[in-house]
Amino acid sequence: MSAAAALAFASAMFVLAVTPGPGILATVSRTLVFGFRPSVPFMAGLILGDLIYLLLAIYGLSFAARSLGSLFVVVKLCGGAYLVFLGIRLWLKGPEMPAEPTVAPAGSMAARFARGLITTLANPKVILFYGGFLPTFVDLAALSPGSVLVLVGIVVVVLASVLAAYGSLASRAGRLIRSEVGRRRLIRASGTIMILAGVWVAARS
């Protein structure tokens, strides 16, 4: 893989990552409420989901993602419903805010990681990118193991940087909210964002 192809892929990857979608919306929502560090496992799950689709595309299995048919629809709907559930739970917990501007994140690190993974795996935009657009940047059949590692590195670095930037800004915004009313509104706004992300995942084809 040439340097020009790697740069083109990195640019396209950046555009995909920085464009607001379910992953970005959920990341912003979680870091607004829980803070940056508790949201890192969720971000790691998002990144792993991208890597899974990248490797499927590279090794000629992208057709499987497109041919899942009704099974993919079920996965997509379940992923969207789960995000909606998390958003509703934030709304219900809004009036019970503690003195601190953040609340303890629900679930273990593994559960938060799984939520991020499900969010990416149920995102049609990610499938379209790796299954449809990736072959226009690189010749997948001619990739060497070293080139595969380069692509993996690009995905990890770009996604981690973008998610960290969004998460850091959201976390700082959350810490600025000191009043109980402000924190309640922040929680409910975050819940609304997560509900919208869930609807987005479930509704898009």
C-alpha positions as CSV (number, residue, x, y, z in Angstrom):
1,M,0.0,0.0,0.0
2,S,1.4,3.4,-1.0
3,A,1.8,6.4,1.2
4,A,-0.8,8.2,-0.9
5,A,-3.3,5.4,-0.4
6,A,-2.7,5.4,3.3
7,L,-3.1,9.2,3.5
8,A,-6.4,9.0,1.5
9,F,-7.7,6.3,3.8
10,A,-6.7,8.3,6.9
11,S,-8.5,11.4,5.5
12,A,-11.7,9.4,4.7
13,M,-11.5,7.8,8.1
14,F,-11.2,11.2,9.8
15,V,-14.3,12.4,7.9
16,L,-16.2,9.3,8.9
17,A,-15.1,9.7,12.6
18,V,-15.7,13.4,13.0
19,T,-19.1,13.4,11.4
20,P,-21.7,13.2,14.2
21,G,-23.4,9.8,14.2
22,P,-24.7,7.3,16.9
23,G,-21.2,6.7,18.2
24,I,-20.3,10.4,18.6
25,L,-23.7,11.2,20.1
26,A,-23.5,8.4,22.6
27,T,-19.9,9.3,23.5
28,V,-20.8,13.0,24.1
29,S,-23.9,12.0,26.1
30,R,-22.0,9.6,28.4
31,T,-19.0,11.9,29.0
32,L,-21.3,14.8,29.8
33,V,-22.9,12.8,32.6
34,F,-20.2,10.4,33.8
35,G,-17.0,12.2,32.9
36,F,-14.2,11.2,30.5
37,R,-12.4,8.3,32.3
38,P,-15.5,6.2,33.0
39,S,-16.4,6.6,29.3
40,V,-13.1,5.2,28.0
41,P,-14.3,1.6,27.9
42,F,-17.3,2.7,25.8
43,M,-15.0,4.4,23.3
44,A,-12.7,1.3,23.2
45,G,-15.8,-0.7,22.3
46,L,-16.6,1.7,19.5
47,I,-13.1,1.3,18.1
48,L,-13.1,-2.5,18.3
49,G,-16.3,-2.5,16.3
50,D,-14.6,-0.5,13.5
51,L,-11.7,-2.9,13.5
52,I,-14.0,-5.9,13.2
53,Y,-15.6,-4.5,10.1
54,L,-12.2,-3.4,8.7
55,L,-10.8,-6.9,9.0
56,L,-14.0,-8.4,7.6
57,A,-13.6,-6.2,4.5
58,I,-9.9,-6.9,4.1
59,Y,-10.3,-10.7,4.3
60,G,-13.2,-10.8,1.8
61,L,-15.9,-11.3,4.3
62,S,-17.7,-8.0,3.9
63,F,-20.4,-9.8,1.9
64,A,-21.3,-11.5,5.2
65,A,-22.2,-8.2,6.8
66,R,-24.4,-7.3,3.8
67,S,-26.0,-10.7,3.6
68,L,-27.1,-11.1,7.2
69,G,-30.5,-10.0,6.2
70,S,-33.1,-10.2,8.9
71,L,-30.4,-11.1,11.5
72,F,-28.7,-7.7,10.9
73,V,-32.1,-6.0,11.2
74,V,-32.6,-7.6,14.6
75,V,-29.1,-6.6,15.7
76,K,-29.7,-3.0,14.5
77,L,-33.0,-2.8,16.3
78,C,-31.7,-4.2,19.5
79,G,-28.7,-1.8,19.5
80,G,-31.0,1.1,18.9
81,A,-33.5,0.0,21.5
82,Y,-30.7,-0.4,24.1
83,L,-29.5,3.2,23.5
84,V,-33.0,4.4,23.9
85,F,-33.3,2.5,27.1
86,L,-30.1,4.1,28.5
87,G,-31.4,7.5,27.5
88,I,-34.8,6.9,29.2
89,R,-32.9,5.7,32.3
90,L,-30.9,9.0,32.4
91,W,-34.2,10.9,32.2
92,L,-35.7,9.0,35.1
93,K,-32.5,9.5,37.2
94,G,-32.4,13.2,36.4
95,P,-34.1,14.6,39.6
96,E,-31.9,12.4,41.8
97,M,-28.6,14.1,41.0
98,P,-25.9,14.0,43.8
99,A,-23.8,16.9,44.8
100,E,-21.1,16.0,42.3
101,P,-21.6,17.0,38.7
102,T,-21.1,13.4,37.5
103,V,-22.8,10.2,38.5
104,A,-21.4,6.6,38.7
105,P,-21.6,4.9,35.3
106,A,-24.0,2.0,35.2
107,G,-22.4,-1.4,34.7
108,S,-18.9,-2.8,34.8
109,M,-16.1,-1.8,32.5
110,A,-16.9,-4.9,30.4
111,A,-20.6,-3.8,30.1
112,R,-19.6,-0.3,29.0
113,F,-17.2,-1.8,26.5
114,A,-19.9,-4.0,25.1
115,R,-22.3,-1.1,24.7
116,G,-19.7,0.7,22.6
117,L,-19.1,-2.4,20.5
118,I,-22.9,-2.9,19.9
119,T,-23.3,0.7,19.0
120,T,-20.7,0.4,16.2
121,L,-21.8,-3.1,15.0
122,A,-25.4,-1.8,14.6
123,N,-24.3,1.3,12.7
124,P,-25.1,1.0,8.9
125,K,-22.8,3.9,8.2
126,V,-19.8,1.9,9.4
127,I,-20.7,-1.1,7.4
128,L,-21.2,1.0,4.3
129,F,-17.8,2.6,4.7
130,Y,-15.8,-0.6,5.2
131,G,-17.8,-2.7,2.8
132,G,-18.3,-0.1,0.0
133,F,-15.8,2.8,0.3
134,L,-12.7,1.1,1.6
135,P,-12.0,-0.8,-1.6
136,T,-11.9,2.5,-3.5
137,F,-8.9,3.6,-1.4
138,V,-6.8,0.5,-1.3
139,D,-6.5,-2.8,-3.2
140,L,-7.7,-5.2,-0.6
141,A,-6.5,-8.3,-2.5
142,A,-2.9,-6.9,-2.6
143,L,-2.5,-5.9,1.0
144,S,0.5,-7.4,2.8
145,P,0.4,-8.1,6.6
146,G,2.3,-5.0,7.1
147,S,-0.2,-2.9,5.2
148,V,-3.0,-4.4,7.2
149,L,-1.2,-3.3,10.4
150,V,-0.9,0.2,8.9
151,L,-4.7,0.3,8.3
152,V,-5.4,-1.0,11.8
153,G,-3.1,1.7,13.2
154,I,-4.8,4.4,11.2
155,V,-8.2,3.4,12.4
156,V,-7.2,3.2,16.0
157,V,-5.3,6.5,16.0
158,V,-7.9,8.5,14.1
159,L,-10.9,7.1,16.1
160,A,-9.2,7.4,19.4
161,S,-8.1,11.0,18.7
162,V,-11.6,12.1,17.5
163,L,-13.5,10.3,20.3
164,A,-11.0,11.7,22.9
165,A,-11.5,15.2,21.6
166,Y,-15.3,15.0,21.6
167,G,-15.2,13.3,25.0
168,S,-12.8,15.8,26.5
169,L,-14.9,18.8,25.4
170,A,-18.1,17.1,26.7
171,S,-16.5,16.3,30.0
172,R,-15.3,19.9,30.5
173,A,-18.8,21.1,29.7
174,G,-20.2,18.8,32.3
175,R,-17.8,20.0,35.0
176,L,-18.9,23.6,34.4
177,I,-22.4,22.8,35.5
178,R,-22.5,23.3,39.2
179,S,-26.1,24.0,40.1
180,E,-28.6,21.2,40.8
181,V,-31.0,22.6,38.2
182,G,-28.2,22.8,35.6
183,R,-27.0,19.3,36.3
184,R,-30.6,18.0,36.1
185,R,-30.9,19.7,32.7
186,L,-27.6,18.3,31.6
187,I,-28.6,14.7,32.6
188,R,-31.9,15.0,30.7
189,A,-30.2,16.6,27.6
190,S,-27.7,13.7,27.6
191,G,-30.6,11.3,27.9
192,T,-32.3,12.9,24.9
193,I,-29.1,12.7,22.9
194,M,-28.8,9.0,23.6
195,I,-32.5,8.4,22.7
196,L,-32.0,10.2,19.4
197,A,-28.8,8.1,18.8
198,G,-30.8,4.9,19.4
199,V,-33.6,6.0,17.1
200,W,-30.9,6.9,14.5
201,V,-29.4,3.4,14.7
202,A,-32.8,1.7,14.5
203,A,-34.2,3.8,11.7
204,R,-31.3,4.0,9.3
205,S,-31.0,1.3,6.6
